[in-house]
Amino acid sequence: MKTESTRPENSKTEASKPEAKARPGSAAPTERSVVRMDLAVGDLVPDPENRAIDETDEDFATLTDSVRVMGVLVALQAQRRADGKFQIWDGERRWRAARRAGLPTVPCDVCAENTNPRDLVLAGVVINEQRRAHSCLAVARRLRAVKNQYAESHEQVAARTGLPLKRVTGYLNLFNASDRLLAFYEEEDIPLKTAVELMRYEKALGEVAARRLIERQADEPLTARGVELLRKRGELRQREEDTSADASKLQTRIGKLAARLETEIRKDPSSARRLLEEAAAKLGLRLVQAAVSAPGA
């Protein structure tokens, strides 16, 4: 019958076009249209629902240094808006750092205006899982390369890169650390100020003490202020120990001198007295005969 012969054709047609049942705007992530563009910093708009970003903390300062020296190496994720602006879906900190560093444009992966927000969120999650921020040591290496290439001073490197001289000096001084501490800088995402304080801690208290300190990072994250306080406390304890050791050594030397002096006086009291009077005179002192108590008094 004709009605029976038409059913398989209709079933086949429906099976070959599953998108006919898809809801508008529900394209799969693989269908997301993305175009790489360099966008003006002023054309980007942050996500109002994003977490607050503190531009005054040391982590943000380190990111700004990295962007200023190396540029934005990981493209932002943005979506074109109807008003001609571009909504940031991932990379607001990089955008803010680029703006702070004075970059005119930033690289962006731009999605079409009708892209499903779900796909943008998922793309941001994947990117954040794969991305690893540049460590302070990576920035330090780039600055050292610039310094060595042009045989420039710290002041000249600061002028060339636009970084404050104090931060340039801090970055380049990191290479005074031990190999173990440099490896720690490589492994951990720590701000420049903390890295500098760790280097100072190691110089003041030794590599063994510094190694013990960084082993606590997993359980007790280090901060620049915390490391500074530990260093000052350790230096104070060290000075007290040195003072105590010096006093002990002085007592030992005085005891040995007194024993030798007693021996010489017993051998030749007159000569020993004359030598003592001469030594006392040079110091502005004078020997006085001690009163001897009568027996039984």
C-alpha positions in Angstrom: 0.0 0.0 0.0 1.2 3.5 -0.7 0.7 4.5 2.9 3.1 1.8 4.0 5.7 2.5 1.4 5.9 6.2 2.4 6.7 5.6 6.1 10.3 4.4 5.7 11.1 7.4 3.5 9.7 9.8 6.0 11.6 8.1 8.8 14.8 8.2 6.9 14.4 11.9 6.1 13.8 12.8 9.7 16.8 10.8 10.9 19.1 12.5 8.4 18.2 15.9 9.7 18.4 16.0 13.4 19.1 19.7 13.4 15.5 20.2 12.4 14.5 19.5 16.0 17.2 21.6 17.6 16.2 24.7 19.4 17.4 28.1 18.1 20.7 29.2 19.6 21.6 25.7 20.9 24.6 25.1 18.6 27.2 22.6 19.8 30.6 23.9 20.9 32.1 22.5 17.7 29.8 24.7 15.6 30.8 27.9 17.5 32.2 30.5 15.0 35.3 32.2 16.3 37.4 34.8 14.7 40.8 36.0 16.0 41.0 39.8 16.1 43.1 42.5 17.6 40.5 44.7 19.4 41.0 48.2 20.8 41.1 48.1 24.6 38.3 50.7 24.7 36.0 48.6 22.6 35.9 45.8 25.2 33.3 45.7 28.0 33.8 43.6 31.2 31.2 41.1 32.4 29.1 42.8 35.1 28.6 39.4 36.8 32.3 38.6 37.0 34.0 38.6 40.4 35.6 41.8 41.6 39.2 42.3 40.5 41.6 44.1 42.8 44.0 46.1 40.7 46.0 47.1 43.8 47.3 43.7 44.9 50.7 42.3 44.1 49.4 39.5 41.8 47.8 42.1 39.5 51.0 44.1 39.5 53.0 41.0 38.4 50.4 40.3 35.7 50.7 43.9 34.5 54.5 43.6 34.4 54.2 40.5 32.3 51.8 42.1 29.9 53.9 45.2 29.6 57.1 43.2 28.9 55.6 40.2 26.9 52.3 41.5 25.7 49.0 39.5 26.0 50.0 36.0 25.0 46.7 34.3 25.6 43.8 35.8 23.7 40.7 37.0 25.5 37.3 35.4 24.8 34.8 38.0 23.7 31.4 38.2 22.0 30.2 40.8 19.6 27.3 42.9 20.9 24.5 44.6 19.0 25.9 48.1 20.0 29.2 47.4 18.3 31.1 46.7 21.6 32.6 43.4 22.6 31.6 41.6 25.8 34.5 39.9 27.6 33.7 36.3 28.6 37.2 35.3 29.7 40.3 37.4 30.3 39.1 40.5 32.2 42.3 40.6 34.3 44.4 40.5 31.2 42.3 43.2 29.7 42.6 45.4 32.8 46.4 44.7 32.9 46.7 45.7 29.2 44.8 48.9 29.9 47.0 49.6 32.9 50.1 48.9 30.8 48.9 51.3 28.1 48.5 48.7 25.3 46.2 50.0 22.5 44.9 46.6 21.4 44.6 43.1 22.7 44.2 39.8 20.9 40.7 38.3 21.2 38.8 35.2 20.0 35.5 36.8 19.0 32.3 34.8 18.9 29.3 35.7 16.8 26.5 37.7 18.4 24.1 34.8 18.4 26.5 32.3 20.1 24.9 30.4 23.0 26.3 31.7 26.4 26.6 28.1 27.5 29.3 27.5 24.9 31.2 30.6 25.9 31.2 29.6 29.6 32.4 26.1 28.7 35.1 27.5 26.4 36.3 29.7 29.3 36.5 26.7 31.7 38.6 24.8 29.2 40.9 27.7 28.6 41.4 28.3 32.3 42.3 24.7 32.8 44.9 24.8 30.1 46.4 28.2 30.7 49.3 28.7 33.1 50.1 32.2 34.1 53.7 33.4 33.6 55.7 33.3 36.8 57.8 36.2 38.1 60.9 34.3 37.0 59.6 34.2 33.4 59.3 38.0 33.4 62.8 38.2 35.1 64.3 36.1 32.3 62.8 38.3 29.6 64.2 41.4 31.4 67.6 39.9 31.7 67.6 39.0 28.0 66.8 42.6 27.2 69.5 43.8 29.6 72.2 41.5 28.2 71.2 42.0 24.5 71.6 45.8 24.8 74.2 45.9 27.6 72.0 48.3 29.5 71.7 49.3 33.1 68.7 48.7 35.3 67.7 52.3 34.7 67.8 51.8 31.0 65.8 48.6 31.1 63.2 50.3 33.2 63.0 53.1 30.7 62.8 50.7 27.8 60.0 48.5 29.3 58.1 51.2 31.1 58.4 49.3 34.4 59.3 51.1 37.7 63.0 50.9 38.5 62.3 49.2 41.8 60.5 46.4 40.2 63.1 45.9 37.5 65.8 45.7 40.2 63.6 43.2 42.1 63.2 41.0 39.0 66.9 41.0 38.1 67.9 40.4 41.7 66.0 37.1 41.7 68.9 35.4 40.0 71.0 35.9 43.2 68.9 33.0 44.7 70.0 29.4 44.9 69.1 26.9 42.3 66.5 25.3 44.6 64.8 28.7 45.2 64.9 29.4 41.4 63.2 26.1 40.8 60.6 27.1 43.4 59.9 30.3 41.5 59.5 28.2 38.4 57.0 25.8 40.0 54.9 28.2 42.1 52.8 31.2 41.0 54.1 33.7 43.6 54.2 37.5 43.3 57.5 39.4 42.8 57.5 40.9 46.3 57.3 37.4 47.9 60.0 36.1 45.6 62.3 39.0 46.6 61.7 38.5 50.3 62.4 34.7 49.9 65.7 35.6 48.3 66.5 38.0 51.2 65.5 35.3 53.7 67.9 32.8 52.1 70.8 35.3 52.0 70.2 36.2 55.7 69.5 32.7 57.2 71.0 30.3 54.7 69.8 27.8 52.1 68.8 25.2 54.6 66.4 27.6 56.4 65.0 28.8 53.1 64.4 25.2 51.9 62.5 24.5 55.1 60.4 27.6 54.7 59.3 26.9 51.1 58.4 23.3 52.0 55.6 24.9 54.1 54.1 26.6 51.0 51.5 23.9 50.4 50.1 24.1 53.9 50.8 27.7 54.7 50.9 30.0 51.6 53.8 32.5 51.8 53.3 36.3 51.7 55.9 39.0 51.3 55.1 40.4 54.7 55.1 37.0 56.4 58.5 36.1 55.0 59.9 39.6 55.9 58.7 39.1 59.5 60.2 35.6 59.7 63.5 36.9 58.3 63.7 39.8 60.9 62.8 37.3 63.7 65.5 34.9 62.5 68.1 37.7 62.2 67.3 38.9 65.7 67.7 35.4 67.1 70.9 35.0 65.2 72.3 38.3 66.6 71.4 37.2 70.1 73.1 33.9 69.6 76.2 35.7 68.2 76.2 38.1 71.1 76.0 35.2 73.6 78.8 33.3 71.8 81.0 36.4 71.7 80.5 37.0 75.5 81.4 33.4 76.1 84.5 33.7 74.0 85.5 36.9 75.8 85.1 35.2 79.2 87.3 32.4 78.1 90.0 34.8 76.8 89.9 36.8 80.1 90.2 33.6 82.1 93.2 32.5 80.1 94.8 36.0 80.4 94.3 36.1 84.2 95.9 32.7 84.5 99.0 33.7 82.5 99.2 37.0 84.4 99.1 35.2 87.8 101.9 32.8 86.6 104.1 35.7 85.5 103.6 37.6 88.8 104.6 34.6 90.8 107.8 34.3 88.7 108.9 37.9 88.9 106.6 40.2 90.9 108.6 43.4 90.4 108.9 43.1 86.6 105.3 42.0 86.3 104.2 45.0 88.4 106.2 47.4 86.3 104.7 46.1 83.1 101.2 46.3 84.5 101.8 49.9 85.6 103.0 50.9 82.1 100.0 49.2 80.5 97.6 50.9 83.0 99.2 54.3 82.3 98.6 53.9 78.5 94.9 53.4 79.3 94.8 56.4 81.8 94.6 54.1 84.8 96.8 53.7 87.9 97.5 50.6 89.9 96.8 50.8 93.6 98.1 48.5 96.2 95.3 46.5 97.7 95.0 46.7 101.5 95.9 43.4 103.2 94.0 42.5 106.3 96.0 41.4 109.3 95.6 37.8 110.2 92.7 37.3 112.6 91.3 40.9 112.0 
